[in-house]
Amino acid sequence: MEIAQTSPKSVAHPETSKPIRGVSFSTNQPPDAIRQLIRRWLTDEEANKILSRFQKACMTNRQVLWSGMLREHAQQWADAHGFQTLTTALGPLLYHGDPSPQTQAPPRYIHGASIIFAWFVSQGDLVTVLSHPPPLLFHPSGQTFYQLYEEPIIKGKMGNRPVGRIDTAHPVIEVTIDFIYQIWPQNNSSLWIKKFGIPDIELPWRKTKLPKCSAQVNVLVAQDRDTGLALVY
């Protein structure tokens, strides 16, 4: 695996095998904006079970979000590089009974779990986001679930603290699959372009579906950006 401008926080070390501790809804509440998002899709009981699972299962700074690709491709990359997707972190909570398409949790459960996952990892030093290669990393519409919900959370735009750093990799380009670099708060895309150039291929974008509450989320993010204040519904 190749990591551009590595630091002690960006490479595997003994701490990466330890679960993240000290985070719970009773001692470290997410801000109102995030809590209300969670409650659009989950009951409090479901949310608490998911958070408890993340506390036990998540390794420090080894979580992956993804946008613009099939979930299976993101999962393959994460498994090969020792990272955890939402699917990995949820473990048995993803299914009601034996693992199968028939017993998999419904979309509303996955949406709510994704919000908790983004908030949970935002309290760490690093999260990795798999995306398309430069120059256009994310969907031009700006309407993917990652762009509408997860990115504002991990960047601390919904009244919460931001993650320390966001790295990225581009599994859709096979020769660059192991190259990881920072895109936030410093954008090092130029390192990738200098090494690999701009791909001379047209990469497809997945169709997006705008969730009903996304407009409200965008308003809240805009308010937070303008005022710098924690968001309250």
C-alpha atoms as an extended CHARMM CRD file, in Angstrom:
* protein
*
       233  EXT
         1         1  MET       CA              0.0000000000        0.0000000000        0.0000000000  PROA      1               0.0000000000
         2         2  GLU       CA              1.3440000000        3.4270000000       -0.9380000000  PROA      2               0.0000000000
         3         3  ILE       CA              0.4310000000        6.4010000000        1.2160000000  PROA      3               0.0000000000
         4         4  ALA       CA              1.4420000000        9.8890000000        0.1090000000  PROA      4               0.0000000000
         5         5  GLN       CA              3.0500000000       12.0570000000        2.8020000000  PROA      5               0.0000000000
         6         6  THR       CA              2.6780000000        9.5030000000        5.5380000000  PROA      6               0.0000000000
         7         7  SER       CA              2.5500000000       10.4260000000        9.1980000000  PROA      7               0.0000000000
         8         8  PRO       CA              2.2730000000        8.3230000000       12.3630000000  PROA      8               0.0000000000
         9         9  LYS       CA             -1.5160000000        8.6970000000       12.1680000000  PROA      9               0.0000000000
        10        10  SER       CA             -1.7810000000        7.4850000000        8.5700000000  PROA      10              0.0000000000
        11        11  VAL       CA             -0.0240000000        4.1330000000        8.7630000000  PROA      11              0.0000000000
        12        12  ALA       CA             -0.9070000000        0.9400000000       10.5460000000  PROA      12              0.0000000000
        13        13  HSD       CA              0.4080000000        0.7120000000       14.1140000000  PROA      13              0.0000000000
        14        14  PRO       CA             -0.5500000000       -1.2310000000       17.2390000000  PROA      14              0.0000000000
        15        15  GLU       CA             -3.4010000000        1.1430000000       18.1050000000  PROA      15              0.0000000000
        16        16  THR       CA             -5.2660000000        0.2800000000       14.8920000000  PROA      16              0.0000000000
        17        17  SER       CA             -6.2000000000       -3.0840000000       16.3490000000  PROA      17              0.0000000000
        18        18  LYS       CA             -7.8760000000       -1.5540000000       19.3960000000  PROA      18              0.0000000000
        19        19  PRO       CA            -11.5840000000       -0.6240000000       19.3650000000  PROA      19              0.0000000000
        20        20  ILE       CA            -12.4490000000        3.0400000000       19.7400000000  PROA      20              0.0000000000
        21        21  ARG       CA            -13.6270000000        3.6740000000       23.2860000000  PROA      21              0.0000000000
        22        22  GLY       CA            -15.3490000000        6.3640000000       25.3160000000  PROA      22              0.0000000000
        23        23  VAL       CA            -18.1540000000        7.2660000000       22.9200000000  PROA      23              0.0000000000
        24        24  SER       CA            -21.7790000000        6.8060000000       23.9130000000  PROA      24              0.0000000000
        25        25  PHE       CA            -25.0600000000        8.6550000000       23.5450000000  PROA      25              0.0000000000
        26        26  SER       CA            -25.2380000000        9.0030000000       27.3210000000  PROA      26              0.0000000000
        27        27  THR       CA            -21.8250000000       10.6640000000       27.7180000000  PROA      27              0.0000000000
        28        28  ASN       CA            -21.1750000000       12.2040000000       24.3080000000  PROA      28              0.0000000000
        29        29  GLN       CA            -24.3960000000       13.2650000000       22.6220000000  PROA      29              0.0000000000
        30        30  PRO       CA            -24.3810000000       14.1260000000       18.9240000000  PROA      30              0.0000000000
        31        31  PRO       CA            -25.6950000000       17.6220000000       18.2510000000  PROA      31              0.0000000000
        32        32  ASP       CA            -29.4080000000       18.0980000000       17.6460000000  PROA      32              0.0000000000
        33        33  ALA       CA            -29.0620000000       18.2560000000       13.8470000000  PROA      33              0.0000000000
        34        34  ILE       CA            -27.4120000000       14.8440000000       13.7070000000  PROA      34              0.0000000000
        35        35  ARG       CA            -29.6540000000       13.3270000000       16.3660000000  PROA      35              0.0000000000
        36        36  GLN       CA            -32.7560000000       14.4050000000       14.4540000000  PROA      36              0.0000000000
        37        37  LEU       CA            -31.3560000000       12.8750000000       11.2680000000  PROA      37              0.0000000000
        38        38  ILE       CA            -30.8060000000        9.5870000000       13.0660000000  PROA      38              0.0000000000
        39        39  ARG       CA            -34.3880000000        9.6250000000       14.3680000000  PROA      39              0.0000000000
        40        40  ARG       CA            -35.7690000000       10.0270000000       10.8500000000  PROA      40              0.0000000000
        41        41  TRP       CA            -34.6930000000        6.4580000000       10.1730000000  PROA      41              0.0000000000
        42        42  LEU       CA            -34.0900000000        4.7050000000       13.5040000000  PROA      42              0.0000000000
        43        43  THR       CA            -35.7010000000        4.2260000000       16.8800000000  PROA      43              0.0000000000
        44        44  ASP       CA            -33.6040000000        5.1940000000       19.8950000000  PROA      44              0.0000000000
        45        45  GLU       CA            -33.2370000000        1.5170000000       20.7520000000  PROA      45              0.0000000000
        46        46  GLU       CA            -31.8990000000        0.7090000000       17.2890000000  PROA      46              0.0000000000
        47        47  ALA       CA            -29.5180000000        3.6710000000       17.4080000000  PROA      47              0.0000000000
        48        48  ASN       CA            -28.1230000000        2.6550000000       20.7910000000  PROA      48              0.0000000000
        49        49  LYS       CA            -27.5320000000       -0.9140000000       19.6220000000  PROA      49              0.0000000000
        50        50  ILE       CA            -25.7070000000        0.3310000000       16.5340000000  PROA      50              0.0000000000
        51        51  LEU       CA            -23.5020000000        2.6970000000       18.5200000000  PROA      51              0.0000000000
        52        52  SER       CA            -22.7070000000       -0.0400000000       21.0390000000  PROA      52              0.0000000000
        53        53  ARG       CA            -21.6880000000       -2.3000000000       18.1600000000  PROA      53              0.0000000000
        54        54  PHE       CA            -19.3960000000        0.4000000000       16.7120000000  PROA      54              0.0000000000
        55        55  GLN       CA            -17.7710000000        0.9240000000       20.1080000000  PROA      55              0.0000000000
        56        56  LYS       CA            -16.8440000000       -2.7460000000       20.2530000000  PROA      56              0.0000000000
        57        57  ALA       CA            -16.0240000000       -3.4190000000       16.6070000000  PROA      57              0.0000000000
        58        58  CYS       CA            -14.4250000000       -0.2720000000       15.1690000000  PROA      58              0.0000000000
        59        59  MET       CA            -10.6470000000       -0.0340000000       14.9940000000  PROA      59              0.0000000000
        60        60  THR       CA             -8.9830000000        3.3520000000       15.3980000000  PROA      60              0.0000000000
        61        61  ASN       CA             -8.7240000000        5.3440000000       12.1530000000  PROA      61              0.0000000000
        62        62  ARG       CA             -9.4950000000        2.3480000000        9.8950000000  PROA      62              0.0000000000
        63        63  GLN       CA            -12.9770000000        3.2460000000        8.6650000000  PROA      63              0.0000000000
        64        64  VAL       CA            -13.9600000000        3.7360000000        5.0240000000  PROA      64              0.0000000000
        65        65  LEU       CA            -16.7750000000        5.7010000000        3.4230000000  PROA      65              0.0000000000
        66        66  TRP       CA            -17.3460000000        5.5860000000       -0.3210000000  PROA      66              0.0000000000
        67        67  SER       CA            -19.1040000000        7.4030000000       -3.1200000000  PROA      67              0.0000000000
        68        68  GLY       CA            -19.6030000000        6.8780000000       -6.8510000000  PROA      68              0.0000000000
        69        69  MET       CA            -19.0380000000        3.1260000000       -7.0050000000  PROA      69              0.0000000000
        70        70  LEU       CA            -20.6980000000       -0.1650000000       -6.2320000000  PROA      70              0.0000000000
        71        71  ARG       CA            -20.7450000000       -1.1850000000       -2.5890000000  PROA      71              0.0000000000
        72        72  GLU       CA            -19.1300000000       -4.5050000000       -3.5260000000  PROA      72              0.0000000000
        73        73  HSD       CA            -16.0950000000       -2.7270000000       -5.0140000000  PROA      73              0.0000000000
        74        74  ALA       CA            -15.6770000000       -0.5630000000       -1.9230000000  PROA      74              0.0000000000
        75        75  GLN       CA            -15.9550000000       -3.6410000000        0.2870000000  PROA      75              0.0000000000
        76        76  GLN       CA            -13.3220000000       -5.5080000000       -1.7270000000  PROA      76              0.0000000000
        77        77  TRP       CA            -10.8800000000       -2.6120000000       -1.3850000000  PROA      77              0.0000000000
        78        78  ALA       CA            -11.5240000000       -2.2810000000        2.3400000000  PROA      78              0.0000000000
        79        79  ASP       CA            -11.0850000000       -6.0080000000        2.9700000000  PROA      79              0.0000000000
        80        80  ALA       CA             -7.8390000000       -6.1040000000        0.9790000000  PROA      80              0.0000000000
        81        81  HSD       CA             -6.3530000000       -3.1130000000        2.8200000000  PROA      81              0.0000000000
        82        82  GLY       CA             -7.4900000000       -3.8270000000        6.3750000000  PROA      82              0.0000000000
        83        83  PHE       CA            -10.2140000000       -1.1600000000        6.5930000000  PROA      83              0.0000000000
        84        84  GLN       CA            -13.8060000000       -1.3100000000        7.8150000000  PROA      84              0.0000000000
        85        85  THR       CA            -16.8700000000       -0.2810000000        5.8280000000  PROA      85              0.0000000000
        86        86  LEU       CA            -20.2650000000        0.2960000000        7.4060000000  PROA      86              0.0000000000
        87        87  THR       CA            -21.1230000000       -3.2890000000        6.4790000000  PROA      87              0.0000000000
        88        88  THR       CA            -18.0510000000       -4.5700000000        8.3240000000  PROA      88              0.0000000000
        89        89  ALA       CA            -18.7230000000       -2.4210000000       11.3750000000  PROA      89              0.0000000000
        90        90  LEU       CA            -22.3890000000       -3.4190000000       11.6360000000  PROA      90              0.0000000000
        91        91  GLY       CA            -21.5570000000       -7.1200000000       11.5060000000  PROA      91              0.0000000000
        92        92  PRO       CA            -24.5360000000       -9.2290000000       12.6470000000  PROA      92              0.0000000000
        93        93  LEU       CA            -26.7670000000       -6.1490000000       13.0220000000  PROA      93              0.0000000000
        94        94  LEU       CA            -26.9550000000       -5.9500000000        9.2310000000  PROA      94              0.0000000000
        95        95  TYR       CA            -29.1110000000       -9.0710000000        9.1320000000  PROA      95              0.0000000000
        96        96  HSD       CA            -32.1970000000      -10.2790000000       10.9520000000  PROA      96              0.0000000000
        97        97  GLY       CA            -31.3660000000      -13.9630000000       11.1460000000  PROA      97              0.0000000000
        98        98  ASP       CA            -29.0080000000      -15.8410000000        8.8490000000  PROA      98              0.0000000000
        99        99  PRO       CA            -27.0750000000      -13.5780000000        6.4180000000  PROA      99              0.0000000000
       100       100  SER       CA            -29.0090000000      -13.4450000000        3.1450000000  PROA      100             0.0000000000
       101       101  PRO       CA            -30.6510000000      -10.8370000000        0.9010000000  PROA      101             0.0000000000
       102       102  GLN       CA            -34.0040000000      -11.8030000000        2.4310000000  PROA      102             0.0000000000
       103       103  THR       CA            -32.8870000000      -11.0210000000        5.9830000000  PROA      103             0.0000000000
       104       104  GLN       CA            -30.8230000000       -7.8880000000        5.2990000000  PROA      104             0.0000000000
       105       105  ALA       CA            -31.8480000000       -4.7580000000        7.1840000000  PROA      105             0.0000000000
       106       106  PRO       CA            -34.1230000000       -2.3530000000        5.2550000000  PROA      106             0.0000000000
       107       107  PRO       CA            -32.7850000000        0.8210000000        3.5770000000  PROA      107             0.0000000000
       108       108  ARG       CA            -34.0450000000        3.1170000000        6.3480000000  PROA      108             0.0000000000
       109       109  TYR       CA            -31.9140000000        1.1310000000        8.8470000000  PROA      109             0.0000000000
       110       110  ILE       CA            -28.8320000000        1.4470000000        6.6230000000  PROA      110             0.0000000000
       111       111  HSD       CA            -29.4230000000        5.1940000000        6.2020000000  PROA      111             0.0000000000
       112       112  GLY       CA            -29.6690000000        5.7360000000        9.9460000000  PROA      112             0.0000000000
       113       113  ALA       CA            -26.6440000000        3.5480000000       10.6410000000  PROA      113             0.0000000000
       114       114  SER       CA            -24.6720000000        5.5320000000        8.0460000000  PROA      114             0.0000000000
       115       115  ILE       CA            -25.3660000000        8.7600000000        9.9350000000  PROA      115             0.0000000000
       116       116  ILE       CA            -24.2000000000        7.2260000000       13.2250000000  PROA      116             0.0000000000
       117       117  PHE       CA            -21.1290000000        5.7690000000       11.4900000000  PROA      117             0.0000000000
       118       118  ALA       CA            -20.1510000000        9.1610000000       10.0330000000  PROA      118             0.0000000000
       119       119  TRP       CA            -20.6110000000       10.8950000000       13.3970000000  PROA      119             0.0000000000
       120       120  PHE       CA            -18.7050000000        8.1390000000       15.1890000000  PROA      120             0.0000000000
       121       121  VAL       CA            -15.6620000000        8.2970000000       12.9040000000  PROA      121             0.0000000000
       122       122  SER       CA            -15.7160000000       12.1160000000       12.8650000000  PROA      122             0.0000000000
       123       123  GLN       CA            -14.4560000000       11.9740000000       16.4430000000  PROA      123             0.0000000000
       124       124  GLY       CA            -11.2510000000       10.2560000000       15.3250000000  PROA      124             0.0000000000
       125       125  ASP       CA             -8.0720000000       11.4180000000       13.6080000000  PROA      125             0.0000000000
       126       126  LEU       CA             -8.6390000000        9.9350000000       10.1600000000  PROA      126             0.0000000000
       127       127  VAL       CA            -11.2730000000        8.5610000000        7.8060000000  PROA      127             0.0000000000
       128       128  THR       CA            -10.7060000000        7.2800000000        4.2730000000  PROA      128             0.0000000000
       129       129  VAL       CA            -13.2260000000        8.0350000000        1.5150000000  PROA      129             0.0000000000
       130       130  LEU       CA            -13.1320000000        6.0070000000       -1.7020000000  PROA      130             0.0000000000
       131       131  SER       CA            -14.0510000000        8.0530000000       -4.7670000000  PROA      131             0.0000000000
       132       132  HSD       CA            -13.5320000000        8.6480000000       -8.4670000000  PROA      132             0.0000000000
       133       133  PRO       CA            -10.0650000000        9.9490000000       -9.4410000000  PROA      133             0.0000000000
       134       134  PRO       CA             -9.2480000000       13.6300000000      -10.0440000000  PROA      134             0.0000000000
       135       135  PRO       CA            -10.2220000000       16.0610000000      -11.3360000000  PROA      135             0.0000000000
       136       136  LEU       CA            -13.8560000000       15.3320000000      -10.3410000000  PROA      136             0.0000000000
       137       137  LEU       CA            -13.7960000000       13.1960000000       -7.2160000000  PROA      137             0.0000000000
       138       138  PHE       CA            -17.5000000000       13.1970000000       -6.4330000000  PROA      138             0.0000000000
       139       139  HSD       CA            -20.8060000000       13.2030000000       -8.2960000000  PROA      139             0.0000000000
       140       140  PRO       CA            -21.3410000000       16.4550000000      -10.2540000000  PROA      140             0.0000000000
       141       141  SER       CA            -24.9240000000       16.6720000000       -8.9800000000  PROA      141             0.0000000000
       142       142  GLY       CA            -23.8110000000       16.8460000000       -5.3530000000  PROA      142             0.0000000000
       143       143  GLN       CA            -26.7890000000       14.6260000000       -4.5110000000  PROA      143             0.0000000000
       144       144  THR       CA            -25.2010000000       11.3770000000       -3.3330000000  PROA      144             0.0000000000
       145       145  PHE       CA            -25.8010000000       10.1970000000        0.2250000000  PROA      145             0.0000000000
       146       146  TYR       CA            -22.1400000000       10.8560000000        0.9930000000  PROA      146             0.0000000000
       147       147  GLN       CA            -22.2800000000       14.4500000000       -0.2740000000  PROA      147             0.0000000000
       148       148  LEU       CA            -25.5960000000       15.2760000000        1.3760000000  PROA      148             0.0000000000
       149       149  TYR       CA            -25.0750000000       13.6740000000        4.7680000000  PROA      149             0.0000000000
       150       150  GLU       CA            -21.7680000000       11.9600000000        5.4960000000  PROA      150             0.0000000000
       151       151  GLU       CA            -19.3700000000       14.6170000000        4.2210000000  PROA      151             0.0000000000
       152       152  PRO       CA            -20.9760000000       17.4960000000        6.1790000000  PROA      152             0.0000000000
       153       153  ILE       CA            -20.7780000000       15.3480000000        9.3130000000  PROA      153             0.0000000000
       154       154  ILE       CA            -17.1550000000       14.2380000000        8.9950000000  PROA      154             0.0000000000
       155       155  LYS       CA            -16.1400000000       17.8270000000        8.1610000000  PROA      155             0.0000000000
       156       156  GLY       CA            -17.8550000000       19.1030000000       11.3040000000  PROA      156             0.0000000000
       157       157  LYS       CA            -20.5070000000       21.2030000000        9.5370000000  PROA      157             0.0000000000
       158       158  MET       CA            -23.4750000000       20.0160000000       11.5720000000  PROA      158             0.0000000000
       159       159  GLY       CA            -22.5390000000       21.3040000000       14.9860000000  PROA      159             0.0000000000
       160       160  ASN       CA            -20.0770000000       18.4760000000       15.6960000000  PROA      160             0.0000000000
       161       161  ARG       CA            -16.2920000000       18.3410000000       15.7370000000  PROA      161             0.0000000000
       162       162  PRO       CA            -14.6010000000       17.4290000000       12.4260000000  PROA      162             0.0000000000
       163       163  VAL       CA            -12.4140000000       14.4180000000       11.8460000000  PROA      163             0.0000000000
       164       164  GLY       CA             -8.7220000000       15.2630000000       11.8650000000  PROA      164             0.0000000000
       165       165  ARG       CA             -8.0800000000       14.3080000000        8.2450000000  PROA      165             0.0000000000
       166       166  ILE       CA             -9.7620000000       12.7760000000        5.2100000000  PROA      166             0.0000000000
       167       167  ASP       CA             -7.7570000000       10.5180000000        2.9020000000  PROA      167             0.0000000000
       168       168  THR       CA             -8.8830000000        9.0460000000       -0.3940000000  PROA      168             0.0000000000
       169       169  ALA       CA             -8.0900000000        6.2390000000       -2.8310000000  PROA      169             0.0000000000
       170       170  HSD       CA             -9.5220000000        5.3460000000       -6.2360000000  PROA      170             0.0000000000
       171       171  PRO       CA            -10.2680000000        1.6130000000       -6.6430000000  PROA      171             0.0000000000
       172       172  VAL       CA            -11.8220000000        2.1540000000      -10.0920000000  PROA      172             0.0000000000
       173       173  ILE       CA             -8.3120000000        2.6930000000      -11.5370000000  PROA      173             0.0000000000
       174       174  GLU       CA             -6.5500000000       -0.6270000000      -11.0120000000  PROA      174             0.0000000000
       175       175  VAL       CA             -2.9470000000        0.6150000000      -11.3010000000  PROA      175             0.0000000000
       176       176  THR       CA             -3.5720000000        3.2030000000       -8.5560000000  PROA      176             0.0000000000
       177       177  ILE       CA             -5.5740000000        1.0050000000       -6.2170000000  PROA      177             0.0000000000
       178       178  ASP       CA             -2.9670000000        1.1170000000       -3.4200000000  PROA      178             0.0000000000
       179       179  PHE       CA             -2.2210000000        4.8560000000       -3.5780000000  PROA      179             0.0000000000
       180       180  ILE       CA             -3.7620000000        6.7800000000       -0.6640000000  PROA      180             0.0000000000
       181       181  TYR       CA             -3.4900000000       10.5320000000       -0.1850000000  PROA      181             0.0000000000
       182       182  GLN       CA             -5.0440000000       13.3870000000        1.7800000000  PROA      182             0.0000000000
       183       183  ILE       CA             -7.9130000000       15.4690000000        0.3650000000  PROA      183             0.0000000000
       184       184  TRP       CA             -8.9700000000       17.3840000000        3.4910000000  PROA      184             0.0000000000
       185       185  PRO       CA             -8.1740000000       19.7280000000        5.1760000000  PROA      185             0.0000000000
       186       186  GLN       CA             -5.3380000000       19.8640000000        2.6290000000  PROA      186             0.0000000000
       187       187  ASN       CA             -6.1130000000       18.7410000000       -0.9100000000  PROA      187             0.0000000000
       188       188  ASN       CA             -3.1930000000       16.7280000000       -2.2540000000  PROA      188             0.0000000000
       189       189  SER       CA             -4.8830000000       15.6740000000       -5.4960000000  PROA      189             0.0000000000
       190       190  SER       CA             -1.9570000000       17.1790000000       -7.3930000000  PROA      190             0.0000000000
       191       191  LEU       CA              0.2530000000       14.3740000000       -6.0400000000  PROA      191             0.0000000000
       192       192  TRP       CA             -2.0020000000       11.7720000000       -7.6270000000  PROA      192             0.0000000000
       193       193  ILE       CA             -2.2030000000       13.7020000000      -10.9190000000  PROA      193             0.0000000000
       194       194  LYS       CA              1.5750000000       14.1620000000      -11.0110000000  PROA      194             0.0000000000
       195       195  LYS       CA              2.1210000000       10.4300000000      -10.5460000000  PROA      195             0.0000000000
       196       196  PHE       CA             -0.6910000000        9.0100000000      -12.7020000000  PROA      196             0.0000000000
       197       197  GLY       CA             -2.0170000000       11.8600000000      -14.8540000000  PROA      197             0.0000000000
       198       198  ILE       CA             -5.6640000000       12.4660000000      -15.7410000000  PROA      198             0.0000000000
       199       199  PRO       CA             -7.3780000000        9.1980000000      -16.7820000000  PROA      199             0.0000000000
       200       200  ASP       CA             -8.2800000000        9.1910000000      -20.4810000000  PROA      200             0.0000000000
       201       201  ILE       CA            -11.4770000000        7.2490000000      -19.8700000000  PROA      201             0.0000000000
       202       202  GLU       CA            -15.0470000000        8.1940000000      -19.0670000000  PROA      202             0.0000000000
       203       203  LEU       CA            -16.0880000000        6.7730000000      -15.7340000000  PROA      203             0.0000000000
       204       204  PRO       CA            -19.8140000000        6.2280000000      -15.1770000000  PROA      204             0.0000000000
       205       205  TRP       CA            -21.6510000000        7.8550000000      -12.2940000000  PROA      205             0.0000000000
       206       206  ARG       CA            -24.3360000000        6.0400000000      -10.3490000000  PROA      206             0.0000000000
       207       207  LYS       CA            -27.8340000000        7.4730000000      -10.5470000000  PROA      207             0.0000000000
       208       208  THR       CA            -28.7370000000        9.5430000000       -7.5250000000  PROA      208             0.0000000000
       209       209  LYS       CA            -32.0090000000        9.6780000000       -5.6300000000  PROA      209             0.0000000000
       210       210  LEU       CA            -32.6440000000       12.7310000000       -3.4980000000  PROA      210             0.0000000000
       211       211  PRO       CA            -33.9020000000       11.7370000000       -0.0200000000  PROA      211             0.0000000000
       212       212  LYS       CA            -36.8590000000       13.7350000000        1.2720000000  PROA      212             0.0000000000
       213       213  CYS       CA            -34.9640000000       15.4360000000        4.0780000000  PROA      213             0.0000000000
       214       214  SER       CA            -31.8630000000       16.4110000000        2.0670000000  PROA      214             0.0000000000
       215       215  ALA       CA            -33.0910000000       19.9460000000        1.3760000000  PROA      215             0.0000000000
       216       216  GLN       CA            -33.3870000000       20.5840000000        5.1070000000  PROA      216             0.0000000000
       217       217  VAL       CA            -29.8840000000       19.2040000000        5.6580000000  PROA      217             0.0000000000
       218       218  ASN       CA            -28.4710000000       21.5530000000        3.0180000000  PROA      218             0.0000000000
       219       219  VAL       CA            -30.1530000000       24.5240000000        4.6990000000  PROA      219             0.0000000000
       220       220  LEU       CA            -28.7230000000       23.5410000000        8.0770000000  PROA      220             0.0000000000
       221       221  VAL       CA            -25.2230000000       23.1230000000        6.6580000000  PROA      221             0.0000000000
       222       222  ALA       CA            -25.4660000000       26.5250000000        4.9610000000  PROA      222             0.0000000000
       223       223  GLN       CA            -26.5920000000       28.1300000000        8.2210000000  PROA      223             0.0000000000
       224       224  ASP       CA            -23.7070000000       26.5440000000       10.0970000000  PROA      224             0.0000000000
       225       225  ARG       CA            -21.1970000000       27.7130000000        7.4840000000  PROA      225             0.0000000000
       226       226  ASP       CA            -22.5040000000       31.2710000000        7.6850000000  PROA      226             0.0000000000
       227       227  THR       CA            -22.7810000000       31.5670000000       11.4580000000  PROA      227             0.0000000000
       228       228  GLY       CA            -20.1600000000       29.1880000000       12.7610000000  PROA      228             0.0000000000
       229       229  LEU       CA            -22.6270000000       28.1550000000       15.4650000000  PROA      229             0.0000000000
       230       230  ALA       CA            -23.6990000000       24.7010000000       16.5240000000  PROA      230             0.0000000000
       231       231  LEU       CA            -26.8850000000       23.6900000000       14.7970000000  PROA      231             0.0000000000
       232       232  VAL       CA            -30.1240000000       23.2580000000       16.6910000000  PROA      232             0.0000000000
       233       233  TYR       CA            -33.4630000000       22.2820000000       15.1560000000  PROA      233             0.0000000000
